[in-house]
Amino acid sequence: MRILFCLSELPLRPFNGMTQHWHHLCRGLAARGHEVCVVGLSPRRPGEAGPEGVRLVATPLPQPSLARRLGGWISSNARHVPIDSVGSTPTLGRRVEEVLATEEFDVACVSTGEVAGVSRYLGGLPSVLAPLDAWELNACARAELAPRALRWAYRRQLSYVRDFVRREYRAYGAIVFVSQQDAEATRTLDPTLPTRFVANGVDTDHFRPCAHPRSGKDVSFVGHMNFAPNLDAARALARGIMPIVRREHPDATLRLIGRSPGHVADLARLPGVEIVGEVPDVLPELWRSSVFACPMRLGTGVKNKVLEAFASGVPVVATPLGIRGTAAQGGEHLLLGNTDAEIARQIGLLLSSSAQVEEMTSAARDYVVEHHSWSGEVEAYEGILEEVSRAPRAVSR
């Protein structure tokens, strides 16, 4: 097949969960003999290679500014469109039109949900939408965590997101999520949507256990700190959980790793908290960790951070939401807790028990290898794309 991917961000390093997903999926499809072209919003940096066998078409966005952000809010409220879609959709759509003017494809795959409006630029090309998670649930989390003075604005955005999903998602032959829960949540907005579920993959060749024993008592958390559920989890760890852990383990350190560290910079003033920020490869940070903590209380999708910790042989403590969308079992693959006190107690147990750590991390690694391979995800997407490509071409809107 000739497959056109239309992505809200090019799949280039340093990866976040979404770009890593598309990097491996596009590379896997190319390796299976398909012709893959990716049109993405992130500007391609000089000398940066994309997935092997995949052609990238960069689509730069204007530089962010206060004036542009304010204009986006005004346009969003005037048109009743989510602010995340105001500038990105037409910018990406015009680039897609340029590519389609000179090339032919069998099927398109659009991601994420915020650029679902790109369907009107596809000229009737059969297409799949991959929101990956339930956008409306994330918008709800942002509204809940917004400062009181701004909460009304974010609640209005939530209503725009729900209307956008009902209106724009209908144009696609299949809508793919990384968990069954996210697919079901989105179907509550429109039960007729053709949702599918394909589990996330993990690069278990790269994410592998460290050959050397760990020293120290580092507790790590990884995430884009500009994302409300990650910010909430990081603050819970620093302010509520680690002070309890440090009563028994005063030398324990919390290390916060990921993009936009400025959002958690104030936490560096707390005892035993280190802000690492963005790193080119998270694996060395995982190898350094004695425990990976994921106390998610909000959010959607599958937490790739947890699966990568599993694959890397790092013991994990999480809330039930932290393993949402997986078949991982508490007590077998990780330890679970609901409250700050429960999570702190589980972290303390792992910092004190090497025998339990060895048994649990081995089971967690085996689970990821068996249930979250990239080859299985590539095969599932290949089947969906082939099915949709055979559908009659729609009349472009």
N, C-alpha and C positions, 0 to 999 in steps of 0.2 A: 504494500500500500504506500501511497504518497500521503504523508500525514503532516498537517500544518498545526503546530502548537501556538496558541496565542496566550501568553502568560503575563501576569502582572509584575513579574520580576524574572530576569534572565537567570538560568540555573548555573551560576558561577560561584566560586569560592570567594570569601569565606561563607559557608553555607548557613542558612537557617533551616528550620524543619521543612518549609515549603520548597526552597530551592534545591535542597538535597534530594527531596522526593522526585522532582522533575529531572534532575541531573541523572539519577540512576535509571529512571523510567525511559527517558529519551535515549540514553546510551544502550539500554537493553533492547529497545525496539529496533534501533539501528543495527545492532549486532545480529538480530534475527532477520535481516535483509530488507527492512523497510526504509524508505527514503523519508528522513525526518528534517523538517525545517522549523525553527523556533523564532517567533517574533515576540520580543519581550521588552518591557518598559525600562529595565535597568540599563544605563549606558555601559557599553562594553569597554573595559579598561585596556589600554595598550598592552599587547603581549599576553593577555589572559586567555587561556585555552578553555573552550567549552567541552561538553561531553564528546567522547570519541565518536566520529562518524556522523555528527550532528551539525547542521549549518545554523548559525545564529544571525539574526537580524536585529541589531540594537535599535531601540526607540527611546532616545533621551527625553526625560521630563524636564520642564523648566526648573531652574534653581528655586528652592523653597524660600519664601520670604513672608514677613508679617502681612504685607499688602495682599499677596496672593492667597494666603490662608484666609484672610478676612473676606476676600472676594469669593472664595470657595464656599464659605458659610452663607453668604448672601445668596449665591446662586442655588445652593442646596435647598434653602428654605423657600426661595421663590418658585423653584421647580418641583419641590417635594421629592427630591432625589438624595440618597445618602451622600454625604460629603466625600466619602472614599471613592465614589464613582464619578464625581463631577468632572474632574480633569483627566483622569486615567482612561476612561472608556473612549472618548473621541480621539485622544492622542494615539492610543493603541489601534483603534479602528481605522484611522486614516492610513497608518502604516500597513495594516493588513490589506486594505484595498489596493495599495501600491503593489504589494507582492502578488495578489491575485490577478492583477491586470496583465501580468507577464507569465504567470505560472499556473499550472492546474494541479489540483490535489483531489484525493478520493474522500478525505474526511478531515475535519478539524477537531481539535480538543482545546477548550477554553478554560482558563483557571486564573484567578480564583473567582468566587461569586461576585466580587465587586466589579468585575469587568464583563459580567454576563451580557451586558448590552452590546457587546461586540458582535453578537449574532446578526444584527442588522447590517453589518459591513461585510458579511460572508457571502453575499450573493446567492443564497439558497444552498450553499455547500452543507451536506449532512454534518452534524456536529454533536459533540459530547461536551457537557459542562462538568468540571470537577471542582466544586466548591471546597472539597475535602472535609470541612466541618460545617456545623450549622451556624451560619453568620448571625442569625437573629439571636442565638443564645449568647454569643460574644458581645453583641451590641447591648444586650440586657445587662451583662456583667459590667460593661463600661458605664452604663447609666447608674447602676447600684453604687459603684465606687467613685463616681464623679463628685467633686466638691458640691456642697449643698446649693451654692449660688448658680452652678451650671447644670444641675441635675435636670431641670426642665428642658434644656437644650438637647441633652443626650437622650432623654425620653422621647423627644420629638424625632431625633435621628432613628431611634428604635422603630417608631411607627413607619418611617420612610423605608427602613430596611425590610420590614415585613411586607409592605406594599410592593417593593422592588422585587423581592423573591417571587411573590405571586405573579407578577407581570412578566418578568424577564426570563425566568427559568423555564417557562412553557415552550420556548422556542427550540429546546434541545431534545434529541432523540434518546438520551440517557443522561442521568445526573449522578455522579459518582462521589461517594463519601468514604472516609476511612473507618467509620464505625457504624454499626447498625443503629445505635442510639441517635446519631446525628441525622441519619436518613429518616428515621421515624419522627424526629422533632420537626424536620422541614416539611414532612408530609402533613403535619397538623395544619400548616398554612394552606396547603393545596393537596388533597388526597390523590389527585390525578397525576401528580408528577412522577415520571418514570425513574425512580431512585434505584441506585445500585450500591453495593458495599464491596470494597476491595481493601483488605488490610494493608497497613503500612509495612514497608520493608526496612531492613537494616543491613548495612554492609558489614557482614560478620568476618570478612577477611581483614578489613581495616580495624574495626572495633573488636578487639580480642583481649584476653586477660594478660596482665603484665607478668613478665617472667621473674620479676624481683619482688621480694616482700615489701609491704608498705611500712613506713615509719611515720610517727606523729599521729595526730588525731584530727585530721581535716574532715570537715563535713562540707560537702559542695552542693550547690544548686546552679543549674544552667537555664538561661532563658533570656529572651528579648525583654529588657526591663521597661520598655515603653508599652508593653502589652499588659492590660489591666490584671488578668489572672496571675501572670508571672510576678508583677509588682506586688500584688497582695500576698503571694506565697513567700516572696523574699522578705517582706516586712514581718510576716508572721514568724519566720525563722529567726530573724535578727532580734525582734523585740519580745516575742513570747516563748519560743522554743529553746533557743540556745542558752538564755540565762538559767533555765532549769537544768539543761545538760551540764553546764559548767559548774554547778554546785557539786557534782560528783566527779567531773572531769575538767578541772580548772584550766588545763592546757588545751582544751578543744577549741578549734578555730572554724568559723563559718567563712567560706569563700564563695562569693557571688560572681558568676561568670556569664558573660553575654553582652549583647549590643545595648547601646544607650545606657551606660552605667551612671550617667548624670542623674537619672531618676532615683537612684538608690545611694547617691553620694553621701547623704546625711547619715546613713547607717554606719559609715566608717568610724563615726565617733563612739560607737558602742564597743565595749570590751570584747575582744575576740572576733571581730568582724573585719574581713578584708574584701575590698572591691577589686576584683581582677579585671573586669571589663571584657571586651571582645578579644578572642584569640583566634589565630589562623587554623588551629586544629584543637578540638576539645579533648582528644584522646589523652594527651599527656596530663591534662588536668584531672581526668577521671582516674588515671593510674595513680595519681598522687593522693586521691581521696580514700579515706577509711570508710566513709559512709556517703551515699548519695541520698539527699533528702528531697522529697517532692510533695510538700503539704498543700496541694492544690485544693482550693475551696470553690473556685469558679473556673469556667472554661469548657471547651468542647474538644472533639477529636481524640486522637491517640497521642499520648505524650512520648514522642520519639526519644526525648531525653532519658526516659526510664528504660526504654528498650535498648538504647546505646549503653547505658550503665549495666544492664543485664549482660549484654554481649561482651562488655569489657571486664567482667568479673568483679564488679564493684557491688557490695551489698546495698540494698535499697530499702528505705523507709518511706512510705507514702500514705496519703489518704486514699480511700476507695476511688475517689474521682481521679486520682493520679494514674490509675490503671484502667480507667474507663475505656471500653472498646477492645480490651484484650481478654485473653483467657487465663492470665496469670493469677495464681492463688496465694492469698496471704498465708504465711507460715511455711509455705513450700518454696516459693520463688522470691519472696520479700516479706517484710513485716509491715503491718498496717496499723494505723491509728487514726482517730477522728479528732480528738482534741489536742491542744498544744501539749498538755501533760502526757497524754498517751504517746504522741510522736516522740517527745523528749525521752520518755522511758525506753522506747524501742531503739532510739539512737544510742542511748547509754548501754543497752544490752549488747549491741553490735560492737561498740568500742571496747567491750570487756570480754567478748566470747569469740575466740578465733575458730573453735571447732564448729560452732553454728554457722559462722560466716562461710567457711569452706564448703560445707554441704549445700547451703542455700545458693551461693553464687554458681556452683556447678549446675544445679537444677535450673537456675535462671538462664544461664548460657544455653543449655540444651533446649529450653523452651523457645528462645528466639530463633535458633537455628532451624527448628522444626516448623514454626508457625509464621515467621516473618522474614522469609527469604525474598530478595528482589526478583529472583527468577519467577516465583509464583505470582508476584504482582504484575510483572511484565506480561506474563501469559494471560492473566485475567483482563488487563487493559486491551491487549491485542484482540481478544475475543469480542469485547464490547465495541471497539472501534470498527472491526470488520462487520459486525451486525448492523451498526448504524450506517456504515458506508453504503450498504445495500438498499437503504431506505430511499424512496423517491425524493428528488430534490424539491425543497420548499421554495415558494415564491418569496423573494427577499422583501423585508419590510421597508 
